[in-house]
Amino acid sequence: MVTTERRGGPNVWDATVKTNIFLGFHQDLELMAGGLLLEARIHPSLDVPVGANVSISIAPDRCIVCD
């Protein structure tokens, strides 16, 4: 989950939007969080411009780690 509201708690990190590509039915984001580059797909109505500070959370059961 990506939100522009500041959040806290387990599995929540602060991140900065590096790229935002609008693809019609969704947006693909590249996020920098603690030195890690992450990718996220979000709803097209969420307003997150490049450079925005966001909070991200990852539900453990929805996590895929690629090496």
Residue pairs with C-beta under 8 A, 6 or more apart in sequence:
1 56
1 57
1 58
1 59
2 15
2 29
2 31
2 40
2 42
2 46
2 48
2 54
2 55
2 56
3 54
3 55
3 56
3 57
4 46
4 47
4 48
4 52
4 53
4 54
4 55
5 55
6 14
6 55
7 55
7 57
9 57
11 57
11 58
11 59
11 60
12 55
12 56
12 57
13 33
13 34
13 55
13 56
13 57
14 33
14 53
14 54
14 55
14 56
15 31
15 32
15 33
15 38
15 53
15 54
15 55
15 56
16 31
16 32
16 33
16 51
16 52
16 53
16 54
17 29
17 30
17 31
17 48
17 49
17 50
17 51
17 52
17 54
18 29
18 30
18 31
18 32
18 37
18 50
19 28
19 29
19 30
19 50
20 27
20 28
20 29
20 48
20 49
20 50
21 27
21 28
21 29
22 44
24 44
25 44
26 41
26 42
26 43
26 44
27 41
27 42
27 43
27 44
27 46
27 48
28 39
28 40
28 41
29 39
29 40
29 41
29 42
29 48
30 37
30 38
30 39
31 37
31 38
31 39
31 40
31 54
31 56
32 38
33 56
38 56
40 56
42 48
48 54
